[in-house]
Amino acid sequence: MGELSDRDDYEYSTSEDDAEYSWIGWFCSRKGHEFLCEVDREFVEDNFNLYGLRALVPHYNEALDMILDIERMEETPTDDRQAKIESSAEYLYGLIHGRYVLTSAGLNSVLEKYYNAEYGRCPRVFCKDQPVLPAAVSDV
């Protein structure tokens, strides 16, 4: 697994035990995020996959560090700033997720969720409980 060269002064762990307690795992397990796939850490660490996102996301570096579970060795941000960073991390993860599901690994994750009917089943009688794919997220 490759490390980010400009992040050598930060500490983070990548053991198997930490994977189930990662920010990505926590975020995808929250209520309302059931349709999201867990993006591989290697995908998030690859700068090629993040190209152009820095200009779209406020507090990009801090948000990326939060997603990757990298703890900075500086003072803790204020509550207001922390809330903005968390919001930016959620937005950034959504953008990264959108790119990830277009890759072969991402499509395999979606296919696995489809086969497990994690997106639901068609309620129509003639569909015979056919699994469905999400077309869009709606609050209505």
N, C-alpha and C positions, 0 to 999 in steps of 0.2 A: 504494500500500500504506500503510495507516494505522499510525502509531506509537502506542505506549502512552504516554499523557500523564504518568503517574507514573514513567516509566522514562527520562526525558529525560537524566538524568545517567549513563546507562550507554551503553557503546559496543557496537554490533554491526553486522555487515555482512550485506547481503542480495543480493550479486551472484550471478549464475548459477553461477559456479565454486564458491561456497560451498554451494550447494544440494546438490551431491552429497556433500559432507563434513559435512552438518548432523547434529545429534544424532538427529533424527527418522530420517534416512536410515540412519545407523549402527545405530540401535536396531532398525529394521524389517528390516535385512539380517542380523541376528544369527541364529545357528542356533536354531530353535524359534519364531521370530517370522515365519515365511514367510507365515502367514495374515493378518498385519496389513497394513493399507493405510497409506500415508504420508499423514498428515493435513496439509492445506494450512496453511501458516504463518498465513495470514489468519484461518483458523478458530480457531486457537489464540490469536491475539492479540485476538479479539473477546470482551470481557468477558461478553457475553450468553451465549455458549456455555459459559462456565466457571462460571455461576451455581450456587452451592451446593457447589462442590467444595472451597473453602477450608476448610470445616468438616470435611471427610472426610480431607484429606491433611495429614500432619505436614510441616513445613518447606515449606509450599505455595509461598511466594514464591521460595525458592531452587530448588525443583524446577521451577517454571515458567521461571525464568531459564535453567536447564540445558537444558530442552526447546527454548527459543527461542535457545539459544547466546548468551545475554547474559552477559558477564563483568563481575562486580562489581568496583568499585575499592576493595576492602577486603582485609584480610589473608586468606590461605588458611585454610580450615577444617582442623581436625585430621582424621586418617584415619578415626576413628570417626564424626565428624559428616559427613564426605564420603560415607561408606558409607550413612548414613541418608538423606542428600539424594538420592543416586543411587537408592536403593530407593523413595523417595517420588516421584521423577521417573518411574520405571517404572510405579508404581501410578497416578499422575496421567495419564500418557499412555494407559494402558489405559482409564481413565474417559472421557477426551476422545475416544479412538477409538470407544468404544461410542456416544457421541453423534454422532460424525461419520458413521458408516456408516448412520445413519438419515436423513441429509440427501440431497438429490438428487445432490450431488457425491460423497458417500460411496458411495451406491448405484451410481453410475457406475464408481467405482473397483473395487467388488466385482464388478460385471458384467464389467469388463475382465479381472480376474483369473480369473473363471469362464470366459470365452471362451478365454482362453489356457491353460486347464486347470491353473492354478497351485495349485488346491486338490486336484488329483488327478483320476483318472478311475475310474469304476465298474469293479470287477474282474469283475463278472458277465458271462457270455457274451452274454446277450440284451440287455444295455445297450449293446452295440456301442461301447465306449469313451466313453460319455457323460460329459462333465465333471460334477463334483459340487461341492456347496457344503458348507462345514463346518457341522456342527450344534452341536458343542461340542468343547472341547479336553479331552483326557484323557491322563493319563500311562500308562494301561493299554493 
